[in-house]
């Protein structure tokens, strides 16, 4: 039974978005959070750090310095370039509860810090299983290439995001696992493009010179994959034919490339992590703590898109995410819900 939202409209949440305000993934994630917030009666404030760690730290200090009546009930943080612990401390000192989303504590940080213990007002974290994304896309890429070119050995090139973000590290681990399971495939080289399309294009041109025989290109994001495909186009190669390319994320351009056959594999869905986090915080505010499912939660959120599901995605979300009904996922509003089910599938209309 779906209960009334009641007095939950007074809840205020701020989100320190680590991305750029014109960056496809982080705009999509923000739209999903705004739609989720509307469905739950949450007042959501989004502050962009523009990929500048120092700016993210300044934003946390600004929120903590507000007069008490103007402070949010919760602040959502992303552990981009190691900012989580410092921001959780800054906000916690002001009595503001925090929650990590998309990227949580690094393994080395967990040796010192823990939610609700050494970081008492960091309530927990919700992160997508990024290793799954790397594995799904690499495995599908390899299978597609082997169907197109059976027998013999294949070389793969990898364009990763960065060296320090948990999300990037896990995606790379998943990719390497898929390569290890395919004895016909050799990972020739991995480069880091810092999630940038322009840098990925430059990196790809260098990779092609160093490894002219490579035919597989795995990319840690859609924008980097698109940059790599631009580089292939500059050399006269045709993605989807001579070269096989995979990507992660759900930009319209990447979906269209999958439909047209220029991308061989595409996984996405974790842009909803912030929306799911709002469900958890909404329930927490209503007295339904998520601690019984774990403070640091890593959940599968990725789906491997086919052309048919890519078309459905574009039809539903291609013009922006305006509506998401998160109420059916709330434990407070649905007492029969015993555990969270955070996957994109049920939200894609057929």
MARVO-904183 format. One line per 4 residues: number of its first residue (from 1); their letters; for each residue x, y, z of C-alpha. Coordinates in nm, 4 decimals. Example, Ala and Ser with C-alpha at 12.3 -4.5 7.8 and 13.67 -1.06 7.14 Angstrom:
<drenlos>
1) AS) 1.2300:-0.4500:0.7800; 1.3670:-0.1060:0.7140
</drenlos>
This chain:
<drenlos>
1) XXXX) 0.0000:0.0000:0.0000; 0.1378:0.3411:-0.1011; 0.1091:0.5863:0.1882; 0.0758:0.9643:0.1661
5) XXXX) 0.3909:1.1764:0.1572; 0.2534:1.3584:0.4582; 0.4857:1.6219:0.6023; 0.8004:1.5057:0.4168
9) XXXX) 0.7948:1.8225:0.2033; 1.0048:2.0072:0.4634; 1.3092:1.7885:0.3899; 1.6068:1.9714:0.2358
13) XXXX) 1.9045:1.8069:0.0638; 2.2106:1.9638:-0.0977; 2.4217:1.7809:-0.3545; 2.7818:1.8786:-0.4238
17) XXXX) 2.8039:1.7625:-0.7828; 3.1691:1.6973:-0.8736; 3.1104:1.7303:-1.2474; 3.0932:2.0215:-1.4832
21) XXXX) 2.7609:2.1980:-1.5249; 2.7668:2.1164:-1.8986; 2.8875:1.7557:-1.8617; 2.6465:1.5019:-2.0089
25) XXXX) 2.6631:1.2366:-1.7371; 2.6400:1.4733:-1.4422; 2.3564:1.6687:-1.6034; 2.1656:1.3437:-1.6501
29) XXXX) 2.2360:1.2383:-1.2919; 2.1157:1.5776:-1.1697; 1.7965:1.5605:-1.3762; 1.7229:1.2165:-1.2300
33) XXXX) 1.7779:1.3491:-0.8779; 1.5554:1.6505:-0.9399; 1.2774:1.4289:-1.0732; 1.3148:1.1924:-0.7771
37) XXXX) 1.3126:1.4840:-0.5344; 0.9880:1.6174:-0.6828; 0.8213:1.2785:-0.6480; 0.9225:1.2583:-0.2800
41) XXXX) 0.8561:1.6196:-0.1823; 1.2261:1.6935:-0.1230; 1.3783:2.0379:-0.1741; 1.7019:1.9672:-0.3651
45) XXXX) 1.9903:2.2100:-0.4080; 2.2606:2.1208:-0.6641; 2.6029:2.2870:-0.6478; 2.8567:2.2087:-0.9225
49) XXXX) 3.2252:2.1714:-0.8399; 3.3150:2.1863:-1.2133; 3.5679:1.9014:-1.1764; 3.7713:2.1138:-0.9340
53) XXXX) 3.8405:1.9357:-0.6019; 3.9252:2.2643:-0.4279; 3.5906:2.4043:-0.5356; 3.4134:2.1006:-0.3887
57) XXXX) 3.5897:2.1677:-0.0583; 3.4898:2.5363:-0.0712; 3.1268:2.4445:-0.1360; 3.1219:2.2238:0.1746
61) XXXX) 3.2689:2.5061:0.3813; 3.0065:2.7450:0.2432; 2.7214:2.5115:0.3390; 2.8678:2.4555:0.6861
65) XXXX) 2.9008:2.8323:0.7331; 2.5343:2.9065:0.6678; 2.3106:3.0127:0.9573; 2.1589:2.7048:1.1193
69) XXXX) 1.8044:2.7572:0.9790; 1.9478:2.7688:0.6244; 2.1478:2.4456:0.6477; 2.0174:2.1361:0.4687
73) XXXX) 1.9047:1.8235:0.6482; 2.1529:1.6173:0.4451; 2.4364:1.6772:0.1999; 2.5162:1.4245:-0.0714
77) XXXX) 2.8889:1.3940:-0.1402; 3.0958:1.2203:-0.4087; 3.4475:1.0990:-0.3339; 3.5978:1.2641:-0.6397
81) XXXX) 3.9749:1.3138:-0.6129; 3.9719:1.2267:-0.2410; 3.7372:1.5010:-0.1169; 3.4920:1.2849:0.0792
85) XXXX) 3.6603:1.2621:0.4192; 3.7446:1.6315:0.4382; 3.3952:1.7394:0.3334; 3.2278:1.4937:0.5710
89) XXXX) 3.4406:1.6347:0.8551; 3.3652:1.9960:0.7626; 2.9916:1.9387:0.7416; 2.9847:1.7069:1.0418
93) XXXX) 3.1487:1.9751:1.2563; 2.8483:2.1963:1.1687; 2.6080:1.9189:1.2695; 2.5073:1.8370:0.9120
97) XXXX) 2.4453:1.4759:0.8149; 2.6140:1.3531:0.4970; 2.5866:1.0577:0.2630; 2.8273:0.9448:-0.0079
101) XXXX) 2.6959:0.8529:-0.3503; 2.8528:0.7358:-0.6794; 3.1965:0.7040:-0.5107; 3.2477:0.6077:-0.1461
105) XXXX) 3.5507:0.5673:0.0756; 3.8677:0.4352:-0.0849; 4.0075:0.1059:0.0524; 4.2997:0.2878:0.2151
109) XXXX) 4.0607:0.5388:0.3720; 3.8555:0.2608:0.5301; 4.1567:0.1681:0.7423; 4.1061:0.4956:0.9292
113) XXXX) 3.7566:0.6221:0.8569; 3.4129:0.4657:0.8879; 3.0542:0.5927:0.8597; 2.8858:0.6667:1.1946
117) XXXX) 3.2132:0.5959:1.3778; 3.5235:0.8023:1.3047; 3.2989:1.0027:1.0703; 2.9906:1.0088:1.2960
121) XXXX) 2.7602:1.2137:1.0711; 2.8565:1.0364:0.7489; 2.5560:0.8055:0.7488; 2.6756:0.5689:0.4791
125) XXXX) 2.7193:0.5363:0.1045; 2.5512:0.4014:-0.2056; 2.7767:0.3249:-0.5011; 2.7098:0.1395:-0.8258
129) XXXX) 2.9019:-0.1796:-0.8900; 3.1404:-0.0129:-1.1322; 3.3395:-0.3324:-1.1761; 3.0252:-0.4805:-1.3295
133) XXXX) 3.0144:-0.1997:-1.5884; 3.3737:-0.2572:-1.6937; 3.3226:-0.6308:-1.7130; 2.9918:-0.6246:-1.9026
137) XXXX) 3.1176:-0.3865:-2.1701; 3.4552:-0.5550:-2.2167; 3.3004:-0.9012:-2.2365; 3.0385:-0.7892:-2.4893
141) XXXX) 3.3052:-0.6073:-2.6903; 3.5247:-0.9166:-2.7047; 3.2348:-1.1416:-2.8024; 3.1338:-0.9062:-3.0819
145) XXXX) 3.4905:-0.8871:-3.2146; 3.5328:-1.2657:-3.2037; 3.2121:-1.3118:-3.4017; 3.3380:-1.0657:-3.6620
149) XXXX) 3.6904:-1.2104:-3.6675; 3.6929:-1.5727:-3.5469; 4.0278:-1.7324:-3.4771; 4.3608:-1.5656:-3.4173
153) XXXX) 4.4592:-1.3161:-3.1491; 4.3096:-0.9730:-3.0903; 4.4647:-0.6654:-2.9323; 4.2605:-0.4356:-2.7085
157) XXXX) 4.3270:-0.0715:-2.6254; 4.1791:0.0765:-2.3078; 4.0994:0.4428:-2.2425; 4.0316:0.4789:-1.8704
161) XXXX) 3.9024:0.7724:-1.6691; 4.1541:0.8515:-1.3958; 4.3928:0.6712:-1.1641; 4.2412:0.7561:-0.8252
165) XXXX) 3.8599:0.7639:-0.8364; 3.7058:0.4406:-0.6992; 3.4623:0.4285:-0.9905; 3.7423:0.4397:-1.2462
169) XXXX) 3.9567:0.1868:-1.0621; 3.6685:-0.0608:-1.0401; 3.5698:-0.0221:-1.4061; 3.9272:-0.0959:-1.5070
173) XXXX) 3.9338:-0.4045:-1.2836; 3.6166:-0.5360:-1.4468; 3.7627:-0.4778:-1.7919; 4.0809:-0.6634:-1.7028
177) XXXX) 3.8776:-0.9544:-1.5651; 3.6971:-0.9917:-1.8987; 4.0310:-0.9834:-2.0835; 4.1738:-1.2475:-1.8492
181) XXXX) 3.8810:-1.4744:-1.9372; 3.9542:-1.4411:-2.3100; 4.2880:-1.6074:-2.3993; 4.2578:-1.4797:-2.7573
185) XXXX) 4.2728:-1.1160:-2.6399; 4.5758:-0.9135:-2.5340; 4.5406:-0.5809:-2.3528; 4.8049:-0.3862:-2.5438
189) XXXX) 4.7941:-0.0582:-2.3475; 4.5831:0.1427:-2.1040; 4.5830:0.5233:-2.1050; 4.3974:0.7755:-1.8888
193) XXXX) 4.1930:1.0561:-2.0452; 4.0416:1.2078:-1.7263; 3.6886:1.1443:-1.8620; 3.7485:1.4036:-2.1375
197) XXXX) 3.6397:1.3567:-2.4960; 3.9090:1.5834:-2.6392; 4.1882:1.4153:-2.4455; 4.0580:1.0687:-2.5412
201) XXXX) 4.0728:1.1711:-2.9067; 4.4356:1.2776:-2.8654; 4.5235:0.9640:-2.6695; 4.3597:0.7444:-2.9315
205) XXXX) 4.5654:0.8932:-3.2131; 4.8798:0.8024:-3.0205; 4.7521:0.4535:-2.9439; 4.6824:0.3862:-3.3104
209) XXXX) 5.0380:0.4810:-3.3998; 5.1861:0.2567:-3.1312; 4.9492:-0.0357:-3.1889; 4.8388:-0.0354:-3.5529
213) XXXX) 4.7136:-0.3951:-3.5285; 4.4723:-0.3283:-3.2384; 4.1068:-0.3624:-3.3309; 3.9290:-0.3453:-2.9928
217) XXXX) 3.8814:-0.0189:-2.8010; 3.7369:-0.0266:-2.4497; 3.6476:0.3121:-2.2990; 3.5548:0.3886:-1.9373
221) XXXX) 3.2865:0.6403:-2.0396; 3.0755:0.7329:-2.3391; 3.2436:1.0698:-2.3911; 3.5869:0.9071:-2.4068
225) XXXX) 3.4523:0.6445:-2.6465; 3.3110:0.9172:-2.8704; 3.6486:1.0907:-2.8676; 3.8171:0.7643:-2.9616
229) XXXX) 3.5725:0.7163:-3.2491; 3.6490:1.0667:-3.3723; 4.0176:0.9729:-3.3816; 3.9360:0.6553:-3.5725
233) XXXX) 3.7395:0.8622:-3.8202; 4.0375:1.0923:-3.8695; 4.2466:0.7920:-3.9762; 3.9811:0.6591:-4.2127
237) XXXX) 3.8817:0.3674:-3.9893; 3.5143:0.2826:-3.9400; 3.3981:0.2036:-3.5844; 3.1778:-0.1030:-3.5871
241) XXXX) 3.3548:-0.2461:-3.8911; 3.7375:-0.2502:-3.8815; 3.7396:-0.1452:-3.5152; 3.5090:-0.2419:-3.2297
245) XXXX) 3.4385:0.0109:-2.9543; 3.2572:-0.0096:-2.6184; 3.1357:0.2611:-2.3806; 2.9725:0.3247:-2.0431
249) XXXX) 2.6982:0.5837:-1.9691; 2.3769:0.6849:-2.1395; 2.4206:1.0057:-2.3397; 2.1910:1.0455:-2.6401
253) XXXX) 2.4928:1.0431:-2.8702; 2.6168:0.7116:-2.7326; 2.2706:0.5554:-2.7561; 2.2439:0.6659:-3.1182
257) XXXX) 2.5909:0.5275:-3.1932; 2.4817:0.1901:-3.0524; 2.1638:0.1915:-3.2615; 2.3643:0.2754:-3.5744
261) XXXX) 2.6199:0.0016:-3.5043; 2.9183:0.2321:-3.4505; 2.9346:0.1234:-3.0845; 2.9509:-0.2492:-3.0215
265) XXXX) 2.8667:-0.2438:-2.6508; 2.7135:0.0110:-2.4136; 2.6250:-0.0224:-2.0450; 2.4544:0.2319:-1.8234
269) XXXX) 2.1994:0.2998:-1.5535; 2.4137:0.4225:-1.2648; 2.3141:0.7827:-1.3354; 2.0208:0.6903:-1.1099
273) XXXX) 2.2440:0.6370:-0.8048; 2.1708:0.9868:-0.6744; 1.7966:0.9353:-0.7206; 1.8142:0.6060:-0.5308
277) XXXX) 2.0150:0.7779:-0.2560; 1.7330:1.0295:-0.2130; 1.4931:0.7402:-0.1532; 1.7203:0.6123:0.1240
281) XXXX) 1.7552:0.9556:0.2831; 1.3819:1.0161:0.2587; 1.3208:0.6921:0.4470; 1.5923:0.7800:0.7004
285) XXXX) 1.4252:1.1153:0.7665; 1.0984:0.9299:0.8270; 1.2614:0.6953:1.0788; 1.3306:0.3994:0.8477
289) XXXX) 1.7067:0.3595:0.8696; 1.8824:0.1730:0.5875; 2.1485:0.0392:0.8266; 1.9932:-0.3079:0.8300
293) XXXX) 2.1021:-0.3442:0.4650; 2.4512:-0.2103:0.5344; 2.6051:0.1320:0.5782; 2.8320:0.1081:0.2737
297) XXXX) 2.6204:-0.0365:-0.0036; 2.7497:-0.1367:-0.3463; 2.4703:-0.2405:-0.5771; 2.4386:-0.3605:-0.9372
301) XXXX) 2.2846:-0.0720:-1.1331; 2.4144:-0.1303:-1.4846; 2.2366:-0.2876:-1.7762; 2.3886:-0.3792:-2.1104
305) XXXX) 2.1821:-0.1995:-2.3714; 2.0648:-0.3590:-2.6929; 1.9455:-0.1526:-2.9887; 1.5840:-0.2057:-2.8798
309) XXXX) 1.6394:-0.0864:-2.5218; 1.8489:0.2047:-2.6507; 1.5535:0.3150:-2.8631; 1.3224:0.2876:-2.5608
313) XXXX) 1.5671:0.4874:-2.3519; 1.5862:0.7673:-2.6096; 1.2080:0.7750:-2.6465; 1.1608:0.8081:-2.2707
317) XXXX) 1.4615:1.0142:-2.1622; 1.6117:1.1543:-2.4823; 1.4642:1.4997:-2.4224; 1.5606:1.5038:-2.0555
321) XXXX) 1.4455:1.3289:-1.7409; 1.1349:1.5130:-1.6305; 0.9483:1.2493:-1.4344; 1.0537:0.9579:-1.2144
325) XXXX) 0.8189:0.8159:-0.9563; 1.0392:0.6997:-0.6702; 0.7543:0.6474:-0.4257; 0.7108:0.2736:-0.4996
329) XXXX) 1.0741:0.2162:-0.3885; 1.0389:0.3809:-0.0472; 1.0166:0.1553:0.2578; 0.8370:0.4277:0.4527
333) XXXX) 0.5666:0.4664:0.1885; 0.5479:0.0917:0.1228; 0.5807:-0.0985:0.4516; 0.5834:-0.4310:0.2634
337) XXXX) 0.9166:-0.3412:0.0949; 1.1884:-0.5189:0.2910; 1.4921:-0.4464:0.0718; 1.5768:-0.1891:-0.1900
341) XXXX) 1.5741:-0.2884:-0.5582; 1.7730:-0.0271:-0.7445; 1.7797:-0.1169:-1.1167; 1.6863:0.0830:-1.4255
345) XXXX) 1.4832:-0.1935:-1.5910; 1.1457:-0.1279:-1.4225; 1.1740:0.2446:-1.5024; 1.2080:0.1873:-1.8787
349) XX) 0.8595:0.1995:-2.0269; 0.7887:-0.0553:-2.2946
</drenlos>
